[in-house]
Amino acid sequence: MTDLTKPLRLTAAQAMIKYLSVQMTEEGEPFLAGVWAIFGHGNVAGIGEALYGERDQITTYRGHNEQTMCHAAIAFAKQSGRRRAMAVTSSIGPGATNMVTAAALAHVNRLPLLLIPGDVFANRGPDPVLQQVENFSDGTISVNDCFKPVTRYFDRIMRPEQLLTALPRAFRTMTDPADCGPVCLSFCQDVQAAAYDWPVSFFEPKVWRFRRPYPDPVELAAVAMRLQSAEKPVIVAGGGVHYSGATQALQAFAEKHQIPIVETQAGKSAVAWDHPMNLGPVGVTGSSSANVVCAEADLVLGVGTRFQDFTTGSWNLFKNPERKLVSLNVAAYDAMKHGAEPLCCDALVGLEMLSEALGDIRFAGPSPTLKQEWFAAVDPLTARPEGNELPTDAQVIGAVQRTSGEDTVVMCAAGTMPGELHKLWKAPRPGAYHMEYGFSCMGYEIAGAIGIKMAEPDRDVVCMLGDGSYMMANSELATAVMLGLKITLVLTDNRGYGCINRLQMSAGGAEFNNLLEHSERAQPSNIDFAAHAASMGAAAVHVASIAELEAALERAKAAAGPFVVVIDTDPYPSTEPGGHWWDVAVPEVSSREEVAEARRAYEAQVKIRAGG
């Protein structure tokens, strides 16, 4: 029996890992589902030894890149609805700075992530230690200070006992619905190895509850009054609907009051695609059905959305001059954006209480012809092509859709596919669509698919990515093979950055430095992506048509591990129906008439937004 009066002598690293292993969810699971680690100078001796000692209590996973290990952890947290998370540890120097991009991704998306980079010696004895970047004017700075603007809580552990306050603060941040985001505990390497007499009570299991903040009565009454006086309200569903577990509450609210729902990238799949109240994707990559409703709306009710510019069409979408903006959000920062009437509370609680305040009020509801017209326009784009021309991304999506099931999760992050999937993918239920578009980070995809599969092992995970993203971060495919994770990758090879190439052209620019053939001293691209994936242990095949793609996807269902299907696609077409203007500044001065013409069109749109 443990003597609670006798302190436990451990190194600081050992104490930290023991503490991490006993932080629990209300469901009785460890809040941290594991620690991703690449060991090196600055964490192998201290944290590495501590993880080995607690290997039966907390699992350590080995990755191939610090950034992508973080991506896997972030995707795990996102697919878990923020109810669980993972930690990632690195060495000092480049290992640490590799994680900064991922920290920004987690920060933008309001997702929990525990970062534990090694740091310099607190005692400064060996200064400058290997990989130390010296600041000439401030001796307290190390490269880990880069984490400060992209984390929600930062602490530098310079004495063992500082963990007694730093660790609870870290978990408070990761489990706080309003403040949720990445945490960085910058752990000086000599301190990791230093011993301390720890109170046994510090290692008692702790359950972290996820609060559901209730709305302020005055705010609730004000928002209810706004809605009662509206004639054409619309709901913009964001990622907070998923994180709150409010998908059913949102559907019930929309059904009871006959208010149409439109979905952001993070909010997509909150309500099934064929529900009559779901008008589909909104904004720059939105549907005509959703954008028409938003343009006419006299009240926009955002639920769990941060109103990113892709959602709002750079604030040019909501055109009704009488339009009022209401934001139901657990974070006051988001609830107050753009002069919105705030309803600062949990999404599920807020929707239920707002519905009660509205009573039996019902609006006219959306016209069913809006969705009928939308699908009549886009369904032919995803059909099997009849000719032998290079397929479009829309046709690839159609093939994946036809071979998917109720348990399929389609995921993506950057490039052409996010916009096409937002418009075209028909998500059958909550959690069936996983998109990282807050930071739109190329290279998230493969690692993200790993995190999703770890969060929901029984789901069929289909990762859609382009050749550009694959080239940026493919190393975790070997990790998926090592872990025996069954994920399916659909790799569309358009030989470059096709999405940005189209944006360049739309701004009047010449095709330059995006497609491989338009790069300096470019030679014909002969990358064999299927052979590359196979070299890492994945089953891989290159297909020449949509029909072959569908056949390969059927074979993938029986695969034991990662299955990669590569298909060449046309870099130029994109789905023309739907969508909305996006503010991309065009040069005022150029020698090219194409740029001058694009600038005139740009100025006309800016004038419209300004009400001119």
N, C-alpha and C positions, 0 to 999 in steps of 0.2 A: 504494500500500500504506500502511495506517495506521501511523504511528509510535507505538508503544505507550509510548514513554518521554516523549512530549510530551503535556501535558494538553490537554483539549478545553475551550475557553472557550465557555460557554453560560449563558444565564439559568437560574435555578432552575426555572422552568416548563418551559423547553425540555429541560432535563436530566431532569425527571420524566417527560415524555411520551416521550422517547427510551427511558428505562428501561422504562416500561410496555410499549412495543412489542416488546421482546425477551424478555419473560418467557413461557416456553413450557410446554406440557404434555408428558407422555411420548409422546403420540401425534403430536407435531410441530406442534401448533396453538398459536397465541398463547393464553395463558391468558385474557387480556382480549379479548373478541370485539368491543370497541368502547367508545366513550365517548359517553354521552348528555350533551348540553349545552344549557343556556339561558344565553346570555351576558348579562352586566349589569355594573354597577359592582362591581368586585372580582374579576372573572375574565376579562373580555373582552380587556384589554390584555396581560396576562401569559399566562394559560393559553390564551386564544383564539388568540393569535399562535403559540404553541407547537404547538397542534393543527393549525393551518394548515400549519405547516412540516413536520409529520410525517404529513400527510393520506394519503400513499401507503403508509404503514406501519401506521397505525391509523385506523379509520373513526370519524368523528364523526357522531352522529345527533342531529337536532333534534326536540325534543318541545314540548309546550304547557303542561306543568306539571311542576314539579320532583318532586313526590311520585309522579306517575304514571310519569315517566321511570324513577324508582327501581323502581316496581312491574314495569315491563317488564324491567329488569335482573335483578330478583329471580326472576321467572318463568323467565327464560332460564337462570339458574343452577340452579333447581330442576329444570327439565326436562332439563338437562344432567347431572343427578346430582351436582352440585357440582364437576364436573370442569373447568368453565370459568365465567367470570364477566364482569361488565361494570363500568365505572366511570361515575359521574355527577358532573358539576361544576355549580356554581351560583354566583351572585353572593353578596355578603354580605347580611345582613338577612333579609327575607322569603323570598328564594330559598333561603337555607340552612335556615331553620326549616321551610319546606315539606317538607324531606326528613326531618325528625325522625320523623314517623309511619312512613315507609317503613323507616327504620333500626330502629325497634322491631319492625316486621314481620319483617325479616330476622333480627334477634336472636332472636325467639321461635322462628322456624323453623330456626335454625342454618344460615343460608344466606350465602354470600360476596357481598359488595357493597363496592365501593370508592367512598367519598364524598369529594369534594374541593370543599368550599365555600370561597369566598373569605373573607378575614377582614380585620380592621382593620390599620392600619399598625403594623408592629413598632416603627418608630422614634417613633411617637406624634406626629409632627410636625403632622399636620392634625387631631388630635383636637378635638372629636368629628367623625369623618368621616361622610359621608352614610350613613345607615342604621345607624350605630353605636348600640347600646343601652348606655348607661353604667351601670356598677354603682357606686353611691355609696360602697361600702366596700372595693372590690377592683378595682384598676386593671388586673389581669391577665385579667379575665373579659370575654368577648364572648358573643353569643348562641350561638356554636358550642359553648360549654360544655354546652348542652342535649343534645349528642350523647353526652356521657360515660356516662350510665346506659343508653344504648340501643345502644352499640357494644361490640365485643369488644376493640378497640384504638383509642385516640385519641392523636393527636399534633398539636401546634401547630407549624407550621414558621415559625420566627422568624429563621433564618439559612439560607442556601442549603445549607451543608454538612451540616445536620441531615438532609437527604434521604438521605445516605449510610447512615444507620442506620435512618431511619424507613421507607423503602420496603421493604427486606428484611423488616422486622418486619411490615409490612402484608401482604406476600405469605405470610409464614410463618403468619399468623393465618388468612388466607383458604383456605390449603391444608392446614391442620391438621385432621384429622378430628374431634378432640375439642374444639378451640377455635374451630372454624369459625364465622364470623359476619361482621357488617359492620365495616368499618374506616373511620374518619374521619381524614383528613389536612387539618386546618384550616390553610389556606395564606394567610398574611398577604400582602396585595396588593403591598406594596412589595418584599417578598422575592421574589415571583414574577418581578419584572422585574430583580432584581439578578443580576449576572454573577459567575461563579466558575470557577476552573480545575479541571475534573473529571478524575479519572484515567480513561483510556480503558477500563481493565478493568471499570469500573462498568457499561459498556454492552455488555459481551459477553453473548450470549444465555445464559439460565439455564433449565434444566429443573427444574420443581417436581414432585417425586414425591409421590404420595399414599400415606402409610404405612398399613400394615395391622398395628396393634398386636396382638401375641399375648397370650393370657390368662396370668395368673399361675398356675403349676401348682397351688398350694394352692387358689386360687379355683375352678379347673376341677374339681379332685377333689371339693371341697365341693358344687358344683352338681350334678355327676354323681351323687353320693351322694343328694342331695335327690331328683333325678328317679328314681333307682332304687327309692326307697322310696315313690314316689307311686303312686296308683291311677288318678286322673282328672286328668292334667295338661292344660293348654291353653296355646297360644302366642298372645300378643298381638303382632301384627306392626305395627310403626310405620314412620315415614319413613326411619329409619336402614337398613332393609332395602334400600330403593331406592338410597340414597346409597352404600352399601357394594357395590352390585352383587350382592347376596346373594339375589336372588329365586329363582334355581334351587337354591341351597344350602338355602334355607328349604323349598322344595317337596320336595327330596330328603330332608331331615331329617324332615319330617312324614310322608312316605310310608313311610320305613324304620321309624319308631318308632310310626306310627299315632297321632299326636297332632294333634288338631284345631287349626286356625288361625282366629283372628278378627282382623279388620282395623280399625285406626283410620282416621280421615280421611286422614292422611298415608301410611298403609300400604296403603290400598286399591289394588287391582290388582297387589299383589305376587305373588299367585297368581290364576290365572283363576277367574272367578266360579263356574264349573261343576265345578271340581275337587272331588272328594269330601271332601278334607281341609279345604276352605275353608268354614267355617260362616257367613261373611259379616260384616257390619259389627257393631261392638261398642258398647255403652254407651247413652248418652242417645238417640242417633239410630241405635241398632243394631237388629238382627234378633232375633226370638224364638229362632232357632236358636243364634245366638252367645251371647246373654245367658243362656239356660238352661244351656249348657255352662259358662259362667263362674261362674254361681251355684253349680254343683255341684263345681267344680274344687277339688282339694286342693293343687294346685301351679299357680301362674300364672307362666309364663315370658315376660317381656316381652323383645322383640327390637327394639332401636332405637326404643323409645318413651319419651316423657317422662311418661307416665301422667297426662295432662291430665284434668280433672274430667269432661269429656264422655266420655272413654274408660272411666273407672272408675265412672260414675254417682255422682260426688261421693263415691267410696270406699264406696258402698253396694251395689255390684254383686257383689263376690266374697263370698258369704254363708257359704260352708262354714267352720265354726268351726275346722277343722283346716288351713285354707288357709295355704300358704307362698308367699311372693313372691320370685321370682328375676328379676334384671334384667341382661340381656346388653346392654351399651351401651359405646360407645367413650369416652363422657364419664363420668368418675367421679361428677360431680355428679348425673347421671341414674341411674347404676347403684346409687347408695346411697339413693335416695328411699324414704321410708316403711318404713325398716328392711329393705329388700330384701337378699337374699343376692346380692352383686355378682359379675358376671363381666365385668370391665372389659376390653374388647377389641373388635376389628373384628367386625362381624356375620358376614361370610362365614367368616373364620378361626374364630371362636368356634363357629359351628354345625357346621363340619366336625370340629373337634377334640372338641366335646362329643358328637357322634354316634359318633366313634371310641371315646370313653371309655365310652359306653353299650353298645357292642357290638351284640348282636342283640336287645336288649330291645325288646319290642313291647307296646303297650298295647291296650286293647279297641277304640279308635277310636270315632268318633262314630256315632250311629245315623243311617242315611240318611233316616229319616222326619222328622228335625228340619228338614232343608232342604226336603223335600217339603211339609211342613205350612206352612213359611214362604212358599214361592212360591205355594202354593195360596191363601194369604191375601192376598198383595200383587199377584200378576199381574193379577187382575181390575181393580185400581185404575189400572193403566197402559193398559188396553184403550181402544179408541176408544169414546167415549160415544155413546149412541143418541139422546139428546134434544138440545135446543138450548140447554141451560143453560150458564152460563159454565164453561169447563173448569177442572179443578184442576191444580196443578203436577205431580201424579203423571201425569195424562193427557198433559201437555206432554212430560214425560220419556219416556213411552211412545212418542210420535211421533218424538222425536229418536232413541231407541234403534232403532226400526224402520227408520229411514233412515240409520243409521250403519253403518260397516264396521270391519274389523280395524285400519285405520289411523287411526280416529277417536280424538282426544283430547277428552274432555269436561272443561270446566273451569268453576270457580265460586269464590266467596269468602265471601259473607255473605248473611244473610237466610233466607228459607224454603228456597231451593233446596239449600244444602249438606246439610241434614238429609234432604231427600227423595232427593237423589242418593246419599247415603251408604247409605240403605236400599235404593233401587230400581235404581240403575244397575248393569248387568251388564258389568263390565270384562273384555274378552277376553284381555288380556295386560298385562305390566308397562308402565307409562308411559301407559296409556290413560285414566287418571283423574288430574286435577291439581286439587287443592283447597287453597286457602289458608284454613285454619281454625284455625291456631295463634293468629293475631291477629284472625281473622274481620273483615278490613278491607274495609268497603264502598268501592267505587271501584277495587279491584284488578283487576276482571274484564277490562275492555277492554285496558288496558295489559298485563295478564298474558297475554292471548291473543296479543298482539304478541310478547312474549318467548318464548312457547312456539313460535310459528311460526318465529321467528328461530333457535331452537335445533334444531328439526326441521322444515325446510322442506317435506318430503315428507308430513308428517302432515296429516290433515284436522282442523282445530282448530274446535271448537264451543264458544262462550262462552255460558253461561247466566247471565242476570242479571235482576234486577227493576228496576222503574221507579225505586225509591229509589237504587240504586247507579248507575244510568245518570245520574240527575240530579246525583249527587255528582261524577262524573268521567267525562265523555264526550269530552273534548277530544282524547284520543289516537286516537279514531276517524279524525280528520282525518290523524293521523300514519300510521295504517295505510293510508289512501288514498294518501298521498304516497309511501309506500314500496312500494306495490303489493302488499301482503300479503293473501293470500286467507284471511280468517277469517270464520266465520259466527257472528252474534249472534242468540240467541233471547231476546227481551226480553219478559218477562211483566209486564203492567201490571195490578196489583191496586190502583192508586190510593193508594199510601202504603206504610207500613212494616208489611206484613201480619204478618210473623213476630213482631215485638215487640208488635203489637196482641194477638195470641193469647196471648203470654206475660203481658201485662198482665191480660187477662181470666182466665187460669188462676190468677193470684195474687189474684184477687178484685177487681181494679181495674176501674173504669169505662173504657169505650173513650174515650180522651182523647189527642189530640195525636199520634196515630200514622197512622191513615188520614186522608187529606186532608179528608174530610167531617166529621171529628171535631176539626178544628183551629179555632182562634179565628178568627172572621169568615170561615169557609171559603166559597168560591164553588165551583160545580161545576167539576171538573177537565176542561179541554179541551185538554190537551197532545197534540199530534200528533207522536208519537215517530218515526214513519216519515218524516214531512216533515223533522223536525229532522235525522235521520241522513242523509237525501238531500241536505240543504243542505250537509253536509260532504263530499259526493262519494261516499258509499256507495250501493250499490243497496239499496233498502229497500221493504218492503211490509207493510201491515197485513192480517192474516188474521182471519177471523171464526169459524173452527172448527178442530178438530183435523185434519179431512180437508184443509182448505186449508193448514194448517201443514205437513203431510207433503208436499203438492205443492210448496210454496214451498221446502222443504228440498231436494227433488230438483233444483229449478231452481238452488239455491245452489251445487250441485256444479260447475256449468259457469261460475260467475262468475269474473271475472279478479281481482277485489279483494274488499273487505269486502262482505258481504251481510247485511242486518239484517231479521229477521222479528219483527214485533210482534204479540202476541196478548193480548187482555184475559183475565184470570183471576179466579177467585173468591178473595178474601183470607182466607176462613175455614177451609176444610177442610185437614187435613193427614193424613198416613198414621198411622192409629191403631195398627195391629199393630206389635209390637216396641217398641223404645224402653225407657227406664228413667228413674227419678226423677232430677231434677237439683236441686241445692241452690240455690234462689233465695229469699232471705230475705223473708218476708212480714211486714208491720208487726204489732207486738204490740198496738197500740191503733189503732182506727179506729171511726168512727161508722157504718160500713157493715157490715151483717151478712155480705155476700159476702166481705169481707176477713177478718172474724172466723172464718168457716167455713174459708177457705183457710189461716188461721193454725193452726187446730186440726189440719188435715190435715198441714201442714208440721211441726208439733211431733211428730206421730206418726211421721213418716218420720225425723226427727232422732233420735228415741228408738230406732228400729230400728237406725240406723247406729251408735249408741252401745252397742248390745247390750242395751238395756233391754227 
